[in-house]
């Protein structure tokens, strides 16, 4: 598992290596809907998927396997089992954005 740091900004773009491939994760805070959304780009900054709402403790990539998304999965882990992820929760680390590597998914570790 890899915890992905989140900047304290309404919009951020982070370069990460996930299962040996480079991706860019674009996190955006939507103040009207009061939620975080995620877009994923490949190493060439080509958009793969956008508008994924970060839902607490829910694997995010399963329904997008027909696209070249990372092989593992992303999840917003909430230790207190909260229902929503507030603006400050990701940057402060109260909620962690975690990447689960494909091997961990396959062997049932997670």
C-alpha positions as semicolon CSV with decimal commas, in nm:
position;residue;x (nm);y (nm);z (nm)
1;X;0,000;0,000;0,000
2;X;0,107;0,352;-0,075
3;X;-0,033;0,659;0,100
4;X;-0,053;0,949;-0,142
5;X;0,015;1,289;0,015
6;X;-0,246;1,556;-0,058
7;X;-0,154;1,923;-0,072
8;X;-0,357;2,175;0,125
9;X;-0,512;2,331;-0,186
10;X;-0,851;2,322;-0,356
11;X;-0,683;2,185;-0,669
12;X;-0,363;1,985;-0,688
13;X;-0,181;1,770;-0,940
14;X;0,052;1,498;-0,809
15;X;0,284;1,275;-1,007
16;X;0,287;0,922;-0,864
17;X;0,426;0,585;-0,964
18;X;0,164;0,314;-0,924
19;X;0,257;-0,047;-0,995
20;X;0,555;0,068;-1,202
21;X;0,366;0,320;-1,418
22;X;0,358;0,699;-1,390
23;X;0,025;0,872;-1,340
24;X;-0,090;1,220;-1,251
25;X;-0,367;1,249;-0,993
26;X;-0,568;1,570;-1,004
27;X;-0,764;1,628;-0,685
28;X;-1,026;1,904;-0,675
29;X;-1,242;2,030;-0,392
30;X;-1,597;2,116;-0,502
31;X;-1,722;2,368;-0,247
32;X;-2,084;2,357;-0,369
33;X;-2,115;1,979;-0,349
34;X;-1,872;1,967;-0,054
35;X;-1,673;1,674;-0,193
36;X;-1,336;1,584;-0,338
37;X;-1,317;1,463;-0,697
38;X;-1,035;1,285;-0,873
39;X;-0,907;1,282;-1,230
40;X;-0,633;1,047;-1,350
41;X;-0,392;1,122;-1,635
42;X;-0,121;0,904;-1,786
43;X;0,250;0,995;-1,799
44;X;0,185;1,211;-2,107
45;X;-0,083;1,414;-1,927
46;X;-0,356;1,250;-2,135
47;X;-0,681;1,228;-1,941
48;X;-0,788;0,873;-1,857
49;X;-1,086;0,938;-1,630
50;X;-1,229;1,242;-1,451
51;X;-1,501;1,333;-1,205
52;X;-1,455;1,040;-0,965
53;X;-1,608;1,138;-0,631
54;X;-1,398;1,030;-0,333
55;X;-1,641;0,823;-0,130
56;X;-1,516;0,712;0,212
57;X;-1,380;0,357;0,233
58;X;-1,486;0,266;-0,122
59;X;-1,260;0,126;-0,395
60;X;-1,267;0,377;-0,680
61;X;-1,137;0,213;-0,997
62;X;-1,335;-0,109;-1,043
63;X;-1,589;0,023;-1,290
64;X;-1,317;0,189;-1,498
65;X;-1,111;-0,123;-1,580
66;X;-1,195;-0,087;-1,950
67;X;-0,975;0,227;-1,943
68;X;-0,597;0,230;-1,880
69;X;-0,634;0,317;-1,511
70;X;-0,374;0,194;-1,258
71;X;-0,374;-0,183;-1,212
72;X;-0,442;-0,163;-0,837
73;X;-0,707;0,052;-0,672
74;X;-0,747;0,380;-0,486
75;X;-0,941;0,426;-0,165
76;X;-0,999;0,713;0,077
77;X;-0,946;0,546;0,415
78;X;-1,137;0,691;0,709
79;X;-1,026;0,546;1,044
80;X;-1,338;0,681;1,214
81;X;-1,578;0,544;0,945
82;X;-1,714;0,892;0,862
83;X;-1,974;0,934;0,588
84;X;-1,817;1,234;0,415
85;X;-1,470;1,372;0,348
86;X;-1,445;1,740;0,436
87;X;-1,214;1,993;0,272
88;X;-0,945;1,971;0,544
89;X;-0,964;1,593;0,599
90;X;-0,735;1,484;0,312
91;X;-0,459;1,745;0,352
92;X;-0,452;1,701;0,730
93;X;-0,427;1,323;0,704
94;X;-0,752;1,259;0,895
95;X;-0,852;1,071;0,579
96;X;-0,576;0,902;0,379
97;X;-0,576;0,857;0,003
98;X;-0,424;0,510;-0,036
99;X;-0,320;0,310;-0,341
100;X;-0,354;-0,067;-0,306
101;X;-0,110;-0,241;-0,536
102;X;-0,242;-0,501;-0,779
103;X;-0,059;-0,786;-0,597
104;X;-0,227;-0,693;-0,269
105;X;-0,568;-0,696;-0,437
106;X;-0,499;-1,032;-0,605
107;X;-0,381;-1,213;-0,293
108;X;-0,664;-1,082;-0,077
109;X;-0,434;-0,891;0,159
110;X;-0,683;-0,607;0,150
